[in-house]
Amino acid sequence: MTTAINNGISELGRQQAGFVANLFNAAKRSGSPGRDDGFAVYRRNLFAAAEAALGVTYPTARRLLGQSVFRALVAELLALYPPTRGDWGEWGEELPLLIAGCDAGRQFPFVAPVSALEWLRHRANRAANNVFDTATASLLQSEGLDHVGIAIAQHAGLVASIYPLVDILAWHADNTDVPGNLQVSDIPRPVLVFRREFRVEHMLISPEEHAFLLGLRAGRSIGSLLDAPAARDFDFPGWIARALGNNLINHFYPIKEN
């Protein structure tokens, strides 16, 4: 019965998405998306809800792009990636892709990665609470590092960019203008997003920590990651202490040899 219910919900979501997409595509084809037809009121209300939701999720991107560009992207997102659930907070992940492909996004290429960071912060804020399973720490001794992996908390996210994403978000928070000359890095600088208690935070991390976290996400063992040449100077005991303090670890788990 559970499978049947889930299938029904999925089908309902597909029907809802199809209806929204057809509604906005028809409006775009008509050349007058606000005209006074039978669906005009519904369409305007739907667009207003979508714009408000994305404005909460992507406040910095909205400010950087300006209202007219942002509104055009909202309409495009509704047409291409219509919502499949009733919760607007679960919608909008694809906006950074649209920003990167639009004229404004190409003219100001730092906006797309900034919006990607904002999506990760939004997702972290909505993620389930993370509780570290302390009992699994015994695996570090019983199994050894070569046979143990680390499950990272669901709220954690990673993004890397040559642009100073942390500074740009700070400028937005302080309500100051982004400087005309951004300090662009030669290599992407990774940013970690996480939630400690009920506060979402983000910070720059080293390339070594970035590679280590990506490896853990890929299911690799701690030992195999520490043996990599890039991890030669990686302080694993120090990282464990910081990761626990930042609520990054959900549990340790055994990795069996193939």
Summary of the structure (lengths in Angstrom):
residues: 258
radius of gyration: 21.8
end to end distance: 36.0
largest distance: 70.2
contacts: 719
relative contact order: 0.11
helix: 58%
strand: 12%
